[in-house]
């Protein structure tokens, strides 16, 4: 890396490059304290006074944490910029630097980023000529994906607290199939076929894998378990319906029961696995938005569910669901929820969830 080259680029431009670099949820970073960290969402660029990135979501040691991050070329810039005298930098989650040239830390964690990669991003950055809605979606896609995963896990956890894990899991499957039956789908399933599926899924391989994973007796990795579940018929269902049951019922149930080690495996799988199939409805509605990965598709489904209102701060919506009260692995600072976001959440609850089983 050429320090001279980095110094010729404005910090504002470098921030954009860092933001893009952090928009890789499957990448594992190592903090200066030796912890492994994933950036589930790079947050929002802040154009006002205070931290450079607002509401960054990370997974660190099996715990999801949302907070702010500050970028500097050198860690010592914190002192020269007099951030210690500015309360807007209190309780900082991440300090992102190219060079760690000073002992100690000014945030919960410090991460040294590769300046060469940021410079390469800026060099190759091109103006995207997508439709305005697609641009808005792409900017917040990770947030929507995280919101969807946390929402489903939280809903499952509430049922687990009431009925127990196994009963909550089986109940979620029956509810899903019941709702599936009421919607217009392709391919069309007869009532008899869905009834047979409901009655027999409790003794299928799905529950065998479920018992193995939650009891920590599985000899396979979580990624291998998911591959088996998604590729082998459980009862009499098609690939699309099986995928939806696994994602909407199995995955949230496992997350609610997972310890920190397994949760890290789960999130590594979720943010790195390729799309499991094509959602024809999503492809037609968002032809220019990338849908190569599972998390991208899940994010688009949640975007539809929340009406995709422009200007929605998805990080605020995450706080509004009260995940900190239901999920033991989620942490965020307590902040007031704006009335605008409250209205969005109320509307979202009135909309049928946006799952599509239509596959090209």
C-alpha positions in Angstrom: 0.0 0.0 0.0 1.2 3.5 -0.8 0.6 5.8 2.1 1.2 8.7 -0.3 -1.7 7.5 -2.5 -4.1 7.0 0.4 -3.3 10.5 1.6 -4.2 12.0 -1.7 -7.8 10.7 -1.5 -10.3 12.5 0.6 -11.6 10.8 3.8 -15.1 11.1 2.4 -14.2 9.1 -0.6 -12.3 6.5 1.5 -15.4 6.2 3.7 -17.4 5.2 0.6 -14.8 2.6 -0.3 -14.8 1.2 3.3 -18.6 1.0 3.2 -18.5 -1.1 0.1 -15.8 -3.3 1.6 -17.9 -3.9 4.6 -20.9 -4.9 2.4 -19.7 -8.5 2.2 -21.6 -10.3 5.0 -19.9 -13.7 4.4 -16.4 -12.2 5.0 -14.8 -12.9 8.4 -12.7 -10.1 9.9 -10.4 -10.4 12.9 -10.3 -7.6 15.5 -7.2 -6.3 17.2 -8.4 -8.2 20.3 -8.4 -11.5 18.4 -12.2 -11.9 17.9 -13.8 -13.0 14.7 -16.4 -10.6 13.3 -18.9 -10.5 10.4 -20.5 -7.3 9.2 -24.1 -8.3 8.7 -24.9 -4.8 7.6 -22.5 -1.9 6.9 -24.9 0.6 8.3 -25.6 4.0 6.8 -23.1 6.7 5.8 -23.4 9.6 8.1 -23.2 13.0 6.4 -23.5 14.9 9.7 -21.3 15.3 12.8 -20.5 12.1 14.6 -19.5 8.6 13.6 -19.0 7.8 9.9 -21.3 4.8 9.8 -24.5 4.5 11.8 -26.2 1.3 12.9 -23.6 -1.1 11.7 -24.7 -4.7 12.5 -22.1 -7.2 13.4 -21.9 -10.8 14.5 -19.1 -11.2 17.1 -18.6 -14.3 19.1 -22.1 -15.5 18.3 -23.8 -12.3 19.4 -25.4 -9.7 17.1 -24.6 -6.2 18.0 -25.7 -3.0 16.4 -23.9 0.3 16.8 -21.8 3.0 15.1 -18.4 2.9 13.5 -15.7 5.4 12.8 -13.1 5.3 10.1 -9.6 6.8 10.1 -6.5 6.3 8.0 -4.5 5.8 11.2 -5.8 4.9 14.7 -4.0 8.0 16.1 -6.2 10.2 14.0 -8.8 9.7 16.8 -6.6 11.9 19.0 -5.7 14.5 16.4 -9.3 14.9 15.4 -10.2 15.4 19.1 -13.0 12.8 19.1 -12.5 12.2 22.8 -14.0 15.6 23.4 -17.1 15.0 21.3 -20.0 13.0 22.9 -21.2 11.9 19.5 -18.4 9.4 19.6 -19.2 7.9 22.9 -20.0 4.1 23.1 -18.5 3.5 19.6 -18.9 -0.1 18.4 -16.1 -0.2 15.8 -13.0 1.8 15.0 -11.9 1.0 11.4 -8.4 1.9 10.4 -5.8 1.2 7.8 -2.9 1.5 10.3 -3.1 0.7 14.0 -0.3 2.9 15.1 -1.3 3.5 18.8 -1.8 1.2 21.7 -5.3 0.9 23.2 -8.7 1.2 21.6 -11.3 3.9 21.3 -14.2 1.6 20.5 -15.5 -1.8 21.6 -13.4 -3.3 18.8 -10.8 -2.1 16.4 -10.5 -3.7 12.9 -7.5 -3.0 10.5 -8.8 -2.9 6.9 -6.7 -3.6 3.8 -6.2 -0.2 2.2 -5.3 -1.7 -1.1 -8.7 -3.3 -1.4 -10.4 0.0 -0.6 -8.3 1.7 -3.3 -9.2 -1.0 -5.8 -12.9 -0.5 -5.0 -12.7 3.2 -5.6 -10.8 2.6 -8.8 -13.4 0.3 -10.2 -16.5 2.0 -8.8 -18.9 2.9 -11.5 -22.2 4.7 -11.5 -25.0 2.2 -11.5 -27.8 3.1 -13.9 -30.5 1.0 -12.2 -34.0 2.2 -11.6 -34.3 4.4 -8.6 -36.3 1.8 -6.6 -33.7 -0.9 -7.3 -30.9 1.5 -6.1 -32.8 2.1 -2.9 -33.3 -1.6 -2.4 -29.6 -2.4 -3.0 -28.5 0.1 -0.5 -30.5 -1.5 2.3 -30.6 -5.1 1.2 -28.5 -6.5 4.0 -30.6 -4.6 6.5 -33.8 -6.1 5.1 -32.2 -9.6 5.1 -31.1 -9.3 8.7 -34.5 -7.9 9.7 -36.2 -10.9 8.2 -34.0 -13.4 9.9 -34.3 -11.7 13.3 -38.0 -11.3 12.9 -38.6 -14.9 12.2 -36.3 -16.0 15.0 -38.0 -13.7 17.4 -41.4 -15.0 16.5 -40.2 -18.5 17.0 -38.5 -17.6 20.4 -41.8 -16.2 21.7 -43.6 -19.5 20.9 -40.7 -21.5 22.3 -41.0 -19.6 25.6 -44.7 -20.5 25.7 -44.9 -24.1 24.3 -41.4 -25.5 24.4 -39.0 -25.9 21.5 -40.3 -29.0 19.8 -44.0 -28.0 20.0 -43.2 -24.5 18.8 -41.3 -26.0 15.8 -44.1 -28.4 14.9 -46.7 -25.7 15.3 -44.8 -23.3 13.1 -44.8 -25.9 10.3 -48.5 -26.6 10.6 -49.2 -22.8 10.6 -47.0 -22.3 7.6 -48.7 -25.1 5.6 -52.1 -23.8 6.6 -51.2 -20.3 5.4 -49.7 -21.8 2.3 -52.9 -23.5 1.5 -54.8 -20.2 1.5 -52.6 -18.5 -1.1 -52.5 -18.9 -4.8 -49.3 -20.8 -5.6 -47.6 -22.5 -8.4 -47.4 -25.5 -8.5 -50.9 -26.1 -7.1 -51.1 -28.6 -4.2 -54.3 -30.5 -3.5 -55.8 -30.3 0.0 -55.2 -34.1 0.3 -51.5 -33.7 -0.5 -51.0 -30.8 2.0 -53.0 -32.7 4.7 -50.7 -35.8 4.2 -47.6 -33.5 4.5 -48.9 -31.9 7.7 -49.7 -35.3 9.3 -46.3 -36.9 8.4 -43.7 -34.2 8.6 -43.4 -34.8 12.3 -41.8 -38.2 11.7 -39.7 -37.1 8.7 -36.0 -36.6 8.3 -36.6 -32.9 9.2 -37.2 -33.8 12.8 -34.3 -36.3 12.8 -31.9 -33.5 11.8 -33.7 -31.1 14.2 -33.1 -33.4 17.2 -29.4 -34.0 16.2 -28.6 -30.3 15.8 -30.3 -29.1 19.0 -28.8 -31.9 21.1 -25.4 -31.3 19.6 -25.1 -35.0 18.5 -24.8 -34.3 14.7 -21.5 -35.5 13.2 -22.0 -33.2 10.2 -21.5 -29.4 9.8 -24.5 -27.2 9.8 -23.9 -26.4 6.2 -24.0 -30.1 5.3 -27.1 -30.6 7.3 -28.8 -27.8 5.4 -27.7 -29.2 2.1 -29.2 -32.5 2.9 -32.5 -31.0 4.1 -32.9 -28.8 1.0 -32.1 -31.5 -1.6 -33.9 -34.6 -0.3 -37.6 -35.0 -0.2 -39.1 -35.0 3.3 -42.6 -36.4 2.7 -44.4 -35.5 -0.6 -43.4 -31.9 -1.1 -41.8 -30.2 -4.0 -38.4 -28.4 -3.8 -39.9 -25.0 -3.5 -42.2 -25.8 -0.6 -39.5 -27.8 1.2 -37.2 -24.8 0.9 -39.8 -22.5 2.5 -40.4 -24.9 5.4 -36.7 -25.2 6.1 -36.1 -21.4 5.9 -39.2 -20.3 7.7 -39.5 -23.0 10.3 -36.4 -25.1 10.7 -33.9 -22.2 10.6 -35.6 -20.0 13.2 -36.1 -22.9 15.5 -32.4 -23.9 15.4 -31.3 -20.3 15.9 -33.5 -20.1 19.0 -31.8 -23.2 20.5 -28.2 -22.6 19.2 -25.2 -21.9 21.4 -22.7 -19.3 20.3 -20.6 -21.8 18.3 -23.5 -23.1 16.4 -24.9 -19.7 15.8 -21.7 -18.6 14.2 -22.0 -21.6 11.8 -25.6 -20.7 11.1 -24.8 -17.1 10.2 -21.8 -18.1 8.2 -24.1 -20.4 6.1 -26.9 -17.9 5.7 -24.6 -15.1 4.5 -22.5 -17.2 2.1 -24.8 -19.9 0.6 -25.8 -19.4 -3.0 -29.5 -18.9 -3.9 -31.4 -22.2 -3.5 -33.5 -21.5 -6.6 -35.1 -18.7 -8.5 -38.1 -16.7 -7.3 -39.8 -15.8 -10.6 -41.8 -13.0 -8.9 -38.6 -11.4 -7.5 -36.7 -11.6 -10.8 -39.5 -9.9 -12.6 -40.0 -7.2 -10.0 -36.3 -6.5 -9.4 -34.5 -7.5 -12.7 -31.3 -5.5 -11.9 -30.9 -6.3 -8.2 -28.4 -9.2 -7.5 -30.1 -12.4 -6.4 -27.1 -14.7 -6.4 -27.2 -15.4 -2.7 -29.9 -16.6 -0.3 -29.6 -13.5 1.9 -30.3 -11.2 -1.2 -33.5 -13.0 -1.9 -34.6 -13.0 1.7 -33.9 -9.3 1.9 -36.1 -8.6 -1.2 -38.9 -10.6 0.4 -38.7 -8.4 3.5 -38.5 -5.3 1.3 -41.8 -6.3 -0.2 -43.3 -7.2 3.2 -42.6 -3.7 4.5 -44.0 -2.0 1.3 -40.4 -0.9 0.5 -41.2 2.6 1.6 -38.4 5.0 0.6 -36.5 6.5 3.5 -37.3 3.6 5.9 -34.4 3.2 8.3 -34.4 -0.6 8.5 -32.1 -0.4 11.5 -34.8 1.5 13.4 -37.3 -1.1 12.3 -35.1 -3.8 13.8 -35.1 -1.9 17.1 -38.9 -1.5 16.8 -39.5 -5.2 16.8 -38.0 -5.4 20.3 -35.6 -8.2 19.5 -33.4 -7.3 22.5 -36.3 -8.4 24.7 -36.8 -11.8 22.9 -33.5 -12.8 21.5 -30.7 -13.5 24.0 -28.0 -13.1 21.4 -29.1 -9.6 20.2 -27.8 -6.3 21.7 -28.3 -2.7 20.7 -28.4 0.7 22.4 -31.8 1.8 23.5 -33.1 4.5 21.2 -36.6 6.0 20.7 -38.5 4.8 17.7 -39.7 7.4 15.2 -43.5 7.6 14.5 -42.8 7.1 10.8 -41.1 3.7 11.5 -43.9 2.7 13.9 -46.5 3.2 11.1 -44.4 1.2 8.7 -44.2 -1.7 11.1 -48.0 -1.6 11.7 -48.5 -1.7 8.0 -46.1 -4.6 7.6 -48.0 -6.7 10.1 -51.1 -6.3 8.0 -49.5 -7.6 4.8 -49.3 -11.2 4.1 -45.7 -12.4 4.4 -43.9 -12.2 1.1 -42.9 -15.8 0.5 -43.1 -17.0 -3.1 -42.9 -20.6 -4.1 -42.9 -19.8 -7.8 -39.7 -21.1 -9.2 -38.5 -20.8 -12.8 
